[in-house]
Amino acid sequence: MNSKNDFKDILIVGFALFAVFFGAGNIIFPPSIGLVSGENWGPALIGLTLTGVLLPVLGIIAVSKAGGSFAELSKPVSPWFYIVFNLAVMLLVGVFANIPRTSAVAYELGVKPLFPNIPSFPVIFLYFLAAYYFTIDKSSVIDKVGKFLTPVMLIVLLLIVVKGIISPLGTPVDTGIKNAFSNAFISAYQTGDVLTGLLCGGIFIESVIAKGYKKKEETNRIIRGASIIAFIGLFIVYGGLLFIGAGASGVLPQTMDKSVLLSTVVKKLLGNFGTVMLSVSVILATLTTCVGLTTSFADFMSELTNGKISYKACVTMTYIIGIIIGSFGVEKIIGFAAPIFIAIYPVAIVLVFFGLFNKYVPNKGSYKGAVIFTLFISMADALKMCGLNMPGLNAMIAKLPLASQGFAWIVPALVGFVIGTIIYGSSNKEKSETAA
């Protein structure tokens, strides 16, 4: 492969990565994080960049280095871990959170700003009816819309970012936030992009191989280059929107709903033209994301059950759930989805680091110990967030290093790594001595 083709393929894959990570529902988070951070927008930007930009692209690289699929990356934990984790992510995050959220965002950012008197339920019903048509038909129309829409939406958002930086809505003020970094880091879990990187990484790696990059080092090189492109695009858009939100901290109330905040900011910066452009692009982008997520879940369930749950039945049930949950609105969906992300995301982050540094991992016990200890703490945090009080356990977790910042799982992950490594190593040594 010559360098000219390499650069072209890096750009193509890089923009595709950007499009996948840049789900329409995600754009509501950066302005909101900026709004509550105010003059502390710098640490917040670092937190958002780590969770919402860097870790997702590192997830793709981790999958590439581990063998080209999430199944390969997670195999050292347990042969069944891939199925269980994948099912949990697709069902809890996809079906009960992100898919319904696409419809709520489509209504609140796409329809309500233009037609404020239309109630949500009929819009969401029609939204999922359209999604059902495209998902069952597996038509290429929605793919064409997505390919056309990504650059259009990117242009609109760049206009917002540039205008917001040149003519800010106001000056960032002291909002009283104490941990702007950790708040942004944990709030960005809701983008779901680290999970997207892990579960969808194999698709991009296969596309790179199909372009003629057969050797692992060649594939890894293209993936690294594409990840840099995606990183730059996401950082500019997310960082710009966060800065704009911070500038609005002295003008708009911190309690403003995330979707209302974005539509208000757009109208103030670009007027009615910006509102219309954002509305149209958001509706189509959310529809594209919804169809993509549902297709992946329905295919996975049909394959997992050997066709006992048909593709069509899975799609139908997913959209019935979507209509019900989507009608709750964006803020309520974000609220009840928060414990799900708190439980799953730390494990995903640990797996990313294992993929990146897999050749330095001593043995399979290292994976098992780190994942088990991390999951124990993250599940306890999630249950506490749900209101299930366990005073003794919660008090113990609160004493862990970094617990006050929301990172109680980090030290247990390291301890689990060490304990798992020692136990697995000792066990294998005993088996070897017995066999001898």
ZAMARGU-4260 file (C-alpha; in steps of 0.2 Angstrom, whole numbers, plus 5000, padded with zeros to 4 digits):
<rodrens>
0) 5000/5000/5000 | 5007/5017/4996 | 5006/5032/5007 | 4993/5041/4996 | 4981/5027/4998
5) 4985/5025/5016 | 4980/5044/5019 | 4964/5042/5009 | 4959/5027/5018 | 4963/5034/5035
10) 4952/5049/5031 | 4938/5038/5025 | 4938/5027/5040 | 4941/5042/5052 | 4926/5051/5046
15) 4916/5035/5047 | 4922/5033/5065 | 4917/5051/5069 | 4899/5048/5062 | 4897/5032/5073
20) 4903/5040/5089 | 4893/5056/5085 | 4876/5050/5089 | 4863/5064/5088 | 4858/5061/5106
25) 4876/5065/5112 | 4877/5083/5107 | 4865/5088/5122 | 4878/5083/5135 | 4893/5095/5131
30) 4883/5112/5133 | 4875/5105/5149 | 4892/5101/5156 | 4899/5118/5151 | 4883/5126/5159
35) 4886/5118/5176 | 4905/5120/5176 | 4905/5139/5172 | 4922/5147/5175 | 4929/5129/5179
40) 4926/5124/5161 | 4944/5119/5159 | 4944/5104/5170 | 4927/5100/5164 | 4934/5100/5146
45) 4948/5088/5151 | 4935/5076/5159 | 4924/5076/5144 | 4938/5074/5132 | 4944/5058/5142
50) 4927/5049/5143 | 4919/5056/5128 | 4933/5058/5115 | 4949/5049/5120 | 4943/5033/5128
55) 4931/5029/5114 | 4944/5030/5101 | 4956/5020/5112 | 4943/5007/5113 | 4944/5005/5094
60) 4963/5003/5095 | 4961/4991/5110 | 4950/4980/5100 | 4962/4981/5085 | 4977/4976/5096
65) 4968/4962/5105 | 4964/4953/5089 | 4950/4962/5080 | 4935/4959/5090 | 4927/4962/5107
70) 4925/4943/5109 | 4944/4942/5107 | 4947/4956/5119 | 4936/4949/5133 | 4940/4931/5130
75) 4953/4930/5145 | 4940/4935/5157 | 4929/4920/5152 | 4922/4912/5136 | 4905/4918/5141
80) 4909/4935/5147 | 4907/4942/5129 | 4889/4936/5127 | 4884/4942/5144 | 4892/4959/5143
85) 4886/4961/5125 | 4868/4957/5130 | 4869/4968/5145 | 4875/4983/5135 | 4863/4980/5120
90) 4848/4977/5132 | 4850/4989/5146 | 4860/5003/5137 | 4852/5001/5119 | 4834/4995/5121
95) 4830/5004/5138 | 4841/5020/5136 | 4849/5025/5120 | 4835/5019/5107 | 4821/5028/5117
100) 4832/5043/5120 | 4834/5045/5101 | 4815/5047/5099 | 4815/5059/5114 | 4829/5070/5107
105) 4821/5070/5090 | 4805/5077/5098 | 4813/5089/5110 | 4826/5096/5098 | 4819/5092/5081
110) 4800/5095/5082 | 4796/5105/5098 | 4807/5120/5094 | 4797/5122/5077 | 4780/5116/5083
115) 4779/5119/5102 | 4761/5114/5104 | 4762/5096/5097 | 4762/5083/5111 | 4776/5071/5112
120) 4767/5054/5110 | 4760/5055/5092 | 4777/5062/5086 | 4787/5047/5095 | 4774/5035/5089
125) 4777/5041/5071 | 4796/5041/5074 | 4796/5023/5078 | 4784/5018/5064 | 4796/5026/5052
130) 4811/5017/5061 | 4801/5001/5060 | 4799/5002/5041 | 4818/5005/5038 | 4823/4992/5051
135) 4812/4978/5044 | 4815/4983/5026 | 4834/4985/5029 | 4833/4998/5016 | 4848/5007/5010
140) 4839/5023/5011 | 4843/5026/5029 | 4861/5023/5025 | 4861/5036/5011 | 4852/5048/5023
145) 4866/5045/5036 | 4880/5047/5024 | 4872/5064/5018 | 4868/5070/5035 | 4884/5068/5044
150) 4893/5082/5034 | 4877/5093/5035 | 4875/5091/5053 | 4894/5093/5056 | 4893/5110/5046
155) 4879/5116/5056 | 4888/5112/5072 | 4904/5120/5067 | 4894/5136/5063 | 4887/5135/5080
160) 4904/5132/5088 | 4913/5146/5078 | 4899/5159/5081 | 4899/5154/5099 | 4917/5157/5101
165) 4918/5173/5091 | 4902/5180/5099 | 4900/5171/5116 | 4883/5172/5124 | 4891/5178/5140
170) 4906/5176/5152 | 4908/5160/5162 | 4904/5163/5180 | 4907/5154/5196 | 4893/5140/5197
175) 4899/5133/5214 | 4903/5116/5207 | 4917/5107/5217 | 4922/5093/5206 | 4921/5100/5188
180) 4933/5087/5181 | 4924/5071/5189 | 4907/5078/5185 | 4911/5080/5167 | 4920/5063/5166
185) 4906/5053/5174 | 4892/5063/5165 | 4900/5059/5148 | 4897/5040/5152 | 4879/5044/5145
190) 4886/5046/5128 | 4890/5028/5128 | 4904/5030/5116 | 4917/5019/5125 | 4904/5004/5123
195) 4902/5009/5105 | 4921/5008/5102 | 4922/4991/5110 | 4907/4983/5102 | 4908/4991/5085
200) 4927/4991/5083 | 4927/4974/5074 | 4916/4981/5060 | 4929/4995/5056 | 4944/4983/5057
205) 4935/4971/5045 | 4932/4986/5033 | 4951/4991/5034 | 4956/4973/5030 | 4944/4973/5015
210) 4953/4988/5009 | 4969/4977/5007 | 4978/4979/5023 | 4980/4961/5028 | 4994/4962/5040
215) 4990/4966/5058 | 5003/4980/5059 | 4995/4988/5043 | 4978/4986/5050 | 4983/4994/5067
220) 4992/5008/5058 | 4976/5013/5048 | 4965/5011/5064 | 4977/5023/5074 | 4977/5036/5060
225) 4958/5035/5058 | 4956/5036/5077 | 4966/5053/5077 | 4954/5060/5064 | 4939/5055/5074
230) 4947/5062/5090 | 4950/5079/5082 | 4933/5080/5075 | 4925/5075/5092 | 4936/5087/5102
235) 4932/5102/5091 | 4913/5099/5092 | 4912/5093/5110 | 4924/5106/5116 | 4916/5120/5107
240) 4899/5116/5113 | 4905/5114/5131 | 4914/5131/5130 | 4898/5139/5123 | 4888/5131/5138
245) 4901/5138/5150 | 4898/5156/5142 | 4879/5154/5145 | 4882/5150/5164 | 4879/5168/5168
250) 4864/5170/5156 | 4854/5154/5158 | 4848/5144/5173 | 4859/5129/5177 | 4843/5118/5179
255) 4838/5120/5161 | 4834/5104/5152 | 4848/5098/5141 | 4838/5098/5125 | 4830/5115/5129
260) 4848/5122/5133 | 4855/5117/5116 | 4840/5123/5106 | 4840/5140/5115 | 4859/5142/5112
265) 4857/5138/5094 | 4843/5150/5092 | 4852/5164/5101 | 4868/5161/5090 | 4861/5157/5073
270) 4842/5163/5074 | 4828/5153/5065 | 4839/5147/5051 | 4850/5138/5064 | 4835/5131/5073
275) 4827/5124/5057 | 4844/5116/5051 | 4847/5108/5068 | 4830/5101/5069 | 4830/5093/5052
280) 4847/5085/5054 | 4844/5079/5072 | 4828/5070/5067 | 4836/5061/5053 | 4852/5058/5063
285) 4843/5050/5077 | 4833/5040/5065 | 4849/5033/5058 | 4856/5029/5075 | 4840/5021/5081
290) 4839/5010/5065 | 4858/5005/5067 | 4856/5001/5086 | 4840/4991/5083 | 4847/4981/5068
295) 4862/4976/5078 | 4852/4971/5093 | 4839/4961/5083 | 4853/4952/5073 | 4862/4948/5089
300) 4847/4941/5098 | 4841/4931/5083 | 4858/4923/5082 | 4860/4920/5101 | 4843/4911/5102
305) 4846/4901/5085 | 4831/4910/5078 | 4819/4906/5092 | 4817/4925/5094 | 4815/4931/5076
310) 4822/4947/5070 | 4805/4955/5066 | 4799/4950/5084 | 4814/4958/5092 | 4812/4974/5082
315) 4794/4975/5086 | 4797/4973/5105 | 4811/4985/5105 | 4800/4999/5097 | 4786/4996/5108
320) 4798/4998/5123 | 4805/5013/5114 | 4787/5022/5112 | 4784/5019/5131 | 4801/5025/5138
325) 4803/5038/5124 | 4787/5047/5130 | 4795/5050/5147 | 4806/5064/5140 | 4825/5066/5138
330) 4829/5071/5156 | 4819/5056/5164 | 4828/5044/5152 | 4845/5051/5157 | 4840/5050/5175
335) 4835/5032/5176 | 4849/5027/5164 | 4862/5034/5175 | 4864/5019/5186 | 4866/5008/5171
340) 4881/5017/5165 | 4888/5018/5182 | 4888/4999/5183 | 4894/4995/5166 | 4906/5009/5161
345) 4921/5006/5173 | 4922/4988/5167 | 4922/4995/5149 | 4936/5007/5154 | 4946/4993/5162
350) 4944/4982/5146 | 4951/4996/5135 | 4967/4997/5145 | 4969/4978/5145 | 4967/4979/5126
355) 4980/4993/5124 | 4993/4985/5135 | 4988/4966/5132 | 5006/4961/5129 | 5011/4967/5146
360) 4997/4958/5156 | 5004/4943/5165 | 4990/4930/5164 | 4971/4928/5162 | 4969/4930/5181
365) 4974/4948/5179 | 4959/4951/5168 | 4947/4941/5180 | 4953/4949/5196 | 4952/4967/5189
370) 4935/4965/5181 | 4927/4956/5196 | 4933/4969/5208 | 4928/4983/5197 | 4911/4976/5194
375) 4908/4973/5212 | 4912/4992/5216 | 4902/4999/5201 | 4887/4988/5205 | 4887/4994/5223
380) 4888/5012/5217 | 4874/5009/5204 | 4863/5001/5218 | 4866/5016/5229 | 4861/5027/5215
385) 4845/5017/5214 | 4841/5020/5232 | 4845/5003/5238 | 4855/5007/5254 | 4868/4996/5261
390) 4876/5006/5275 | 4890/4995/5279 | 4896/4992/5261 | 4893/5010/5256 | 4903/5017/5271
395) 4917/5005/5266 | 4917/5011/5248 | 4916/5029/5253 | 4933/5027/5262 | 4942/5021/5246
400) 4954/5033/5238 | 4946/5044/5225 | 4928/5039/5231 | 4923/5057/5234 | 4927/5060/5215
405) 4917/5046/5209 | 4931/5034/5205 | 4930/5022/5220 | 4933/5007/5207 | 4951/5012/5202
410) 4960/5006/5217 | 4950/4990/5218 | 4953/4987/5200 | 4972/4987/5203 | 4971/4976/5219
415) 4960/4964/5209 | 4973/4964/5195 | 4987/4959/5207 | 4977/4946/5217 | 4970/4938/5201
420) 4988/4938/5194 | 4995/4929/5209 | 4981/4916/5211 | 4981/4911/5193 | 5000/4910/5193
425) 5000/4900/5208 | 4986/4888/5202 | 4995/4885/5186 | 5012/4882/5194 | 5004/4869/5205
430) 4996/4860/5190 | 5012/4860/5181 | 5021/4853/5197 | 5007/4840/5199 | 5008/4835/5180
435) 5027/4833/5182
</rodrens>
